[in-house]
């Protein structure tokens, strides 16, 4: 495993001095297809004595150029950087600020300033349908033309499908989001190579769970983060002490108590745990969908079902 530098670019100081193999992308989720590309970058870099570099952005470019249709993100920036570093495949992760100015930068300027100027690119590895620069003016063909003059090669890769997928649908962040929207957190985990994880802060709620004997941690997740569809899940919870604890998760609008709650609430009931979690930065992982959210005619019916949910979650996670 190599030691990875994370560099947030703020000026024109070269990041790599001896040349690099570079891949560029949002890398949202760092799923199995992404890791396939990163392994290729590592192998090419080792064969040529170059640095393996991933260029990514501080936000999804769509949040700037078409915010009304920007996809919800599978990973926040810090989480994404952790996952990229944890692959052990990269010498450098280069984070570019994607703002209005960057969105208007021509593809040619991006090549000159970032790929050649900052990173000394000798090989550029991207998807065959890769587009970049103002109004998506750059593509693989443009990279190949510029590379012939500037001294770098270009590999445009097709999509990769999981070997376990009988229909050979390729890895993609969009597919992960579709599975989460269908409650299929186990299927999302197959594409990600790990359970889907969200992060947030434990905040005070109305303490209704505590009154019922099921004190929950209400987790405030940042806007724009992709959550599974509303429902009840088995999963894991990590607090400030770093320990992962078995958890029954409720994600939804609590229809037994509220007729028109406008937002979904993420509540985690840690099995066999008692402690104060308020204010902690935490992570929640979704392992298996237990059931859909439903309205109960009485609190007693709800409590009986919650006990069954906890028993089922404990069985799955044991």
C-alpha positions as CSV (number, residue, x, y, z in Angstrom):
1,X,0.0,0.0,0.0
2,X,1.4,3.4,-1.0
3,X,1.3,6.6,1.1
4,X,-1.2,9.0,-0.5
5,X,-1.1,12.8,-0.5
6,X,-4.3,14.7,-0.6
7,X,-3.7,18.0,-2.3
8,X,-6.3,20.7,-2.5
9,X,-5.3,22.9,-5.4
10,X,-5.3,26.6,-4.7
11,X,-2.6,28.0,-7.0
12,X,-0.5,27.0,-10.0
13,X,2.3,25.2,-8.1
14,X,3.1,21.9,-9.7
15,X,1.7,18.9,-7.7
16,X,3.8,16.2,-9.4
17,X,7.3,16.9,-10.6
18,X,8.3,13.6,-12.3
19,X,5.3,12.8,-14.4
20,X,2.0,11.0,-13.7
21,X,-0.7,8.7,-14.8
22,X,-3.9,10.6,-14.2
23,X,-7.6,9.8,-14.0
24,X,-10.3,12.4,-13.7
25,X,-13.9,12.3,-12.4
26,X,-16.4,12.9,-9.7
27,X,-15.7,9.5,-8.2
28,X,-18.9,9.6,-6.2
29,X,-19.2,6.6,-4.0
30,X,-15.8,5.1,-5.1
31,X,-17.6,2.0,-6.3
32,X,-16.2,-1.2,-7.8
33,X,-15.9,0.3,-11.3
34,X,-14.0,3.2,-9.9
35,X,-11.6,0.9,-8.1
36,X,-11.1,-1.1,-11.4
37,X,-9.9,2.2,-13.0
38,X,-7.7,3.1,-10.1
39,X,-6.0,-0.3,-10.2
40,X,-5.2,0.2,-13.9
41,X,-3.8,3.7,-13.1
42,X,-1.6,2.1,-10.4
43,X,-0.4,-0.6,-12.7
44,X,0.5,1.8,-15.5
45,X,2.2,4.1,-13.0
46,X,4.3,1.3,-11.6
47,X,5.3,0.1,-15.1
48,X,6.5,3.5,-16.1
49,X,7.9,4.8,-12.9
50,X,5.3,7.6,-12.6
51,X,2.9,8.8,-9.9
52,X,-0.6,7.5,-9.8
53,X,-3.0,10.5,-9.5
54,X,-6.8,10.9,-9.2
55,X,-8.2,14.3,-10.0
56,X,-11.6,14.9,-8.4
57,X,-13.7,17.9,-7.4
58,X,-14.9,19.5,-4.1
59,X,-18.5,19.1,-5.3
60,X,-20.3,17.4,-8.2
61,X,-19.9,19.7,-11.2
62,X,-23.7,19.4,-11.8
63,X,-24.3,21.3,-8.6
64,X,-22.8,24.4,-10.4
65,X,-23.8,23.9,-14.0
66,X,-27.3,22.4,-13.5
67,X,-28.2,22.5,-9.8
68,X,-31.9,21.8,-10.4
69,X,-31.0,18.3,-11.7
70,X,-27.8,17.6,-9.7
71,X,-27.8,14.0,-8.3
72,X,-27.7,13.4,-4.6
73,X,-24.2,12.4,-3.5
74,X,-23.3,9.0,-2.2
75,X,-20.4,10.4,-0.3
76,X,-19.5,13.8,1.0
77,X,-16.1,15.2,0.1
78,X,-14.2,14.1,3.2
79,X,-15.7,10.6,3.0
80,X,-14.8,10.3,-0.7
81,X,-11.2,11.4,0.0
82,X,-11.0,8.8,2.8
83,X,-12.2,6.0,0.4
84,X,-9.8,7.1,-2.3
85,X,-6.9,7.1,0.1
86,X,-8.0,3.7,1.6
87,X,-7.7,2.0,-1.8
88,X,-3.9,2.2,-1.3
89,X,-3.6,2.7,-5.1
90,X,-2.8,6.4,-5.4
91,X,0.2,8.6,-4.8
92,X,-1.8,11.8,-5.0
93,X,-5.5,12.7,-4.8
94,X,-5.9,16.2,-6.3
95,X,-9.0,18.1,-5.3
96,X,-10.1,20.9,-7.6
97,X,-12.5,23.6,-6.5
98,X,-15.4,23.5,-9.0
99,X,-17.0,26.9,-9.0
100,X,-18.5,29.2,-11.6
101,X,-15.0,30.1,-12.9
102,X,-14.0,26.5,-13.3
103,X,-17.3,25.7,-15.1
104,X,-16.4,28.4,-17.8
105,X,-12.8,27.1,-18.2
106,X,-12.2,25.8,-21.7
107,X,-11.2,22.2,-22.1
108,X,-8.0,23.2,-23.7
109,X,-7.1,25.5,-20.7
110,X,-7.9,22.6,-18.3
111,X,-5.5,20.3,-20.2
112,X,-2.7,22.9,-20.2
113,X,-3.1,24.2,-16.7
114,X,-4.1,21.1,-14.7
115,X,-3.1,18.0,-16.6
116,X,0.2,19.2,-17.9
117,X,1.1,22.2,-15.7
118,X,0.1,20.8,-12.3
119,X,0.4,17.1,-12.8
120,X,2.9,16.5,-15.6
121,X,0.5,14.0,-17.2
122,X,2.1,11.2,-19.3
123,X,-1.0,9.0,-19.4
124,X,-4.6,10.1,-19.0
125,X,-7.2,7.4,-18.1
126,X,-10.9,8.3,-18.5
127,X,-14.2,6.8,-19.5
128,X,-14.9,6.5,-23.2
129,X,-17.8,9.0,-22.8
130,X,-15.8,11.5,-20.7
131,X,-16.6,15.1,-21.3
132,X,-15.1,18.2,-19.6
133,X,-14.6,21.9,-19.9
134,X,-17.0,24.7,-20.7
135,X,-20.2,23.4,-22.1
136,X,-18.7,19.9,-22.1
137,X,-16.5,20.9,-25.0
138,X,-13.7,18.4,-24.2
139,X,-13.8,14.7,-24.9
140,X,-11.5,11.7,-25.5
141,X,-10.8,12.8,-29.1
142,X,-9.7,16.3,-28.0
143,X,-7.4,14.7,-25.3
144,X,-5.9,12.5,-27.9
145,X,-5.2,15.4,-30.3
146,X,-3.7,17.5,-27.5
147,X,-1.8,14.6,-26.1
148,X,0.0,14.0,-29.4
149,X,1.4,17.6,-29.1
150,X,1.9,17.8,-25.4
151,X,3.4,14.4,-24.8
152,X,0.7,12.3,-23.1
153,X,-1.2,9.2,-24.1
154,X,-4.9,8.7,-23.6
155,X,-6.9,5.6,-22.6
156,X,-10.7,5.9,-23.0
157,X,-12.2,3.0,-21.1
158,X,-15.6,1.3,-21.5
159,X,-17.8,0.6,-18.5
160,X,-17.0,-2.4,-16.2
161,X,-19.7,-4.8,-15.0
162,X,-19.6,-6.8,-11.8
163,X,-18.6,-10.4,-12.4
164,X,-21.5,-11.5,-10.2
165,X,-24.1,-9.6,-12.2
166,X,-26.0,-12.1,-14.4
167,X,-27.1,-9.3,-16.8
168,X,-23.7,-7.6,-16.8
169,X,-25.0,-4.2,-16.1
170,X,-22.1,-1.9,-15.5
171,X,-21.1,-0.2,-12.3
172,X,-22.3,3.3,-11.9
173,X,-23.2,5.8,-9.2
174,X,-26.6,6.1,-10.8
175,X,-27.2,2.4,-10.4
176,X,-26.3,2.7,-6.8
177,X,-28.8,5.5,-6.3
178,X,-31.5,3.5,-8.1
179,X,-31.0,0.6,-5.8
180,X,-31.1,2.8,-2.7
181,X,-34.4,4.3,-4.0
182,X,-35.8,0.8,-4.2
183,X,-34.9,-0.1,-0.6
184,X,-32.2,-2.4,-2.0
185,X,-29.4,-1.5,0.3
186,X,-27.9,-5.0,0.0
187,X,-27.7,-4.6,-3.8
188,X,-26.2,-1.1,-3.4
189,X,-23.5,-2.7,-1.2
190,X,-22.7,-5.2,-3.9
191,X,-21.8,-2.3,-6.3
192,X,-20.1,-0.2,-3.7
193,X,-18.1,-3.1,-2.2
194,X,-19.3,-2.0,1.3
195,X,-22.6,-1.0,3.0
196,X,-23.9,2.5,2.0
197,X,-22.8,4.9,4.6
198,X,-24.1,8.4,5.5
199,X,-22.6,10.8,8.0
200,X,-24.0,13.5,10.2
201,X,-24.4,15.0,13.7
202,X,-26.7,13.7,16.5
203,X,-29.2,16.4,17.3
204,X,-32.0,16.6,19.8
205,X,-35.5,15.6,18.6
206,X,-38.9,15.4,20.3
207,X,-37.6,12.5,22.4
208,X,-40.7,10.4,21.6
209,X,-38.5,7.3,21.2
210,X,-37.2,7.8,24.7
211,X,-40.7,8.1,26.1
212,X,-41.6,4.8,24.4
213,X,-38.5,3.0,25.8
214,X,-36.6,3.1,22.5
215,X,-34.2,6.1,22.8
216,X,-32.9,6.9,19.3
217,X,-30.1,9.0,18.0
218,X,-31.5,11.6,15.5
219,X,-28.9,12.0,12.8
220,X,-28.9,15.3,10.9
221,X,-27.5,14.5,7.4
222,X,-26.2,17.3,5.1
223,X,-28.6,18.3,2.3
224,X,-27.7,16.7,-1.0
225,X,-26.6,13.4,0.5
226,X,-28.3,10.3,-1.0
227,X,-30.4,8.4,1.6
228,X,-32.2,5.1,0.9
229,X,-36.0,5.1,0.5
230,X,-38.0,5.6,3.7
231,X,-38.3,2.4,5.7
232,X,-36.8,0.3,8.5
233,X,-33.3,-1.1,8.2
234,X,-30.7,-3.2,10.0
235,X,-27.3,-1.5,10.1
236,X,-24.4,-0.2,12.0
237,X,-23.7,3.1,13.9
238,X,-20.3,4.6,14.7
239,X,-20.0,7.3,17.3
240,X,-17.1,9.4,18.5
241,X,-15.4,6.4,20.1
242,X,-15.0,4.8,16.7
243,X,-16.8,1.5,17.6
244,X,-19.4,0.1,15.2
245,X,-22.6,-0.9,17.0
246,X,-25.5,-3.0,15.8
247,X,-28.5,-0.7,15.1
248,X,-32.1,-0.7,14.0
249,X,-32.6,2.3,11.7
250,X,-35.8,4.2,11.1
251,X,-35.9,6.5,8.1
252,X,-39.1,8.2,7.4
253,X,-41.9,10.6,8.5
254,X,-43.4,8.8,11.5
255,X,-47.0,8.5,10.2
256,X,-48.2,6.9,13.4
257,X,-47.7,10.3,15.2
258,X,-47.6,12.9,12.4
259,X,-50.1,13.1,9.5
260,X,-48.0,15.5,7.3
261,X,-44.3,15.6,8.4
262,X,-42.6,17.4,5.6
263,X,-39.2,15.7,5.8
264,X,-37.7,12.3,6.5
265,X,-36.0,11.7,9.8
266,X,-33.0,9.4,10.3
267,X,-33.3,7.7,13.7
268,X,-30.8,5.1,14.9
269,X,-31.7,2.8,17.9
270,X,-28.4,1.2,19.0
271,X,-29.1,-2.3,20.2
272,X,-27.9,-3.1,23.7
273,X,-26.4,0.4,24.3
274,X,-27.1,3.2,26.7
275,X,-25.2,6.5,26.5
276,X,-25.3,10.1,25.5
277,X,-24.6,10.7,21.8
278,X,-25.8,14.3,21.4
279,X,-23.5,16.5,19.4
280,X,-21.3,13.7,18.1
281,X,-20.2,13.3,14.5
282,X,-21.4,9.9,13.5
283,X,-21.7,7.4,10.7
284,X,-24.6,5.1,9.8
285,X,-24.4,2.1,7.5
286,X,-27.4,0.4,5.9
287,X,-27.1,-3.4,5.7
288,X,-30.6,-4.8,5.0
289,X,-34.1,-3.5,4.5
290,X,-36.5,-4.9,7.1
291,X,-39.8,-3.4,6.0
292,X,-41.5,-0.3,4.7
293,X,-42.7,2.5,6.9
294,X,-46.3,2.1,8.0
295,X,-48.9,3.8,10.1
296,X,-50.1,1.8,13.2
297,X,-53.5,2.2,14.8
298,X,-52.1,2.3,18.3
299,X,-48.8,2.9,20.1
300,X,-49.0,-0.7,21.4
301,X,-49.0,-2.1,17.9
302,X,-46.1,0.1,17.0
303,X,-44.1,-1.0,20.0
304,X,-44.7,-4.6,19.3
305,X,-43.5,-4.2,15.7
306,X,-40.4,-2.2,16.9
307,X,-39.5,-5.1,19.2
308,X,-39.8,-7.5,16.2
309,X,-37.7,-5.1,14.1
310,X,-34.9,-5.0,16.8
311,X,-35.0,-8.8,17.1
312,X,-34.6,-9.2,13.3
313,X,-31.9,-6.6,13.1
314,X,-30.0,-8.3,15.9
315,X,-30.3,-11.7,14.1
316,X,-29.1,-10.2,10.8
317,X,-26.1,-8.4,12.4
318,X,-25.0,-11.1,14.8
